[in-house]
């Protein structure tokens, strides 16, 4: 019987939070997972600039992490324990 190939594991919320804590900007997929939004809702929110104004490069979106950390109340989080 042939072996089934599994796809890469979906990032966990802990992975996404770690990314927010170490990166200057994140991608829309990570942003949507953190805010528990579907793909369509994520891109509608980004297009309207709510709750965080994204950085646009052509049609691409990048979300700055400092305002996202404030929104998620991660400012001052103990990152040494992570």
N, C-alpha and C positions, 0 to 999 in steps of 0.2 A: 504494500500500500504506500503511495507517495506521501511524503511528509508535507504538512501544510505550513506555508510560510505566513507568519503573523506580522502585522504591521507594527511600527514603533508604538510604544505605549503613549497614551494620551497624557500630556503634562498634568500634574496634580496642582491643586491650588497652592500648596507649599512651594512647588517649583515656580509658579507664576509670581508669588510674592517675593521669592528670592531674586527673581529677574528684575522686579520693580525696585528692589533695594540696591541692586548693583549696576543697573543700566541707566543711561540718561534718557533714553526713549524706548518705547516698546511698540510692538506691532498690534494691529487691530484685533487679531485673534486672541491674544493674551488679554487685552483690554476687555473684550467681550466676555471672556470666561470669568474674569475677576468681578465684573459687574453683573454676571449671570444673565447676559443678553444673548439672544440668537444673532445669527449673522446679519440679517436684515435690520434688526433693531440697532445693532452696533453701528452699522454704516449710516443709518438715519441720524443717530445721535452725533456721530462724527461730522456729518455734513452740516448739522445745525450748530455744532460747537458746544453741545451740552452733555454732561456737566463740565467737561474740560475741552478747551480749545486745542484742537490738534495742530500739528505742523503738517503743511501740505507741500508735496513736491510733485507737481503735475497732478495725477489722479491718486497718487499714493499718500497714505496717511501714516504719520508716526505720532505717538502720544507721549508728551513729556512726562517723566515720572515724578518730579517734585509736586505738582498739583495733585497727581493721583495718590501719592503717599499721604498728602493732607486729607484728601477725600476719604481714603480708607483708614485714616487715623493710624498710619504707620510711622509718622514722624516721632522720633525719639524712641522707636522700638529698639529693643536690645538685640542688635545684629551679631554681637560677639557670641551669643549662645547658639546662633544658627549654624 
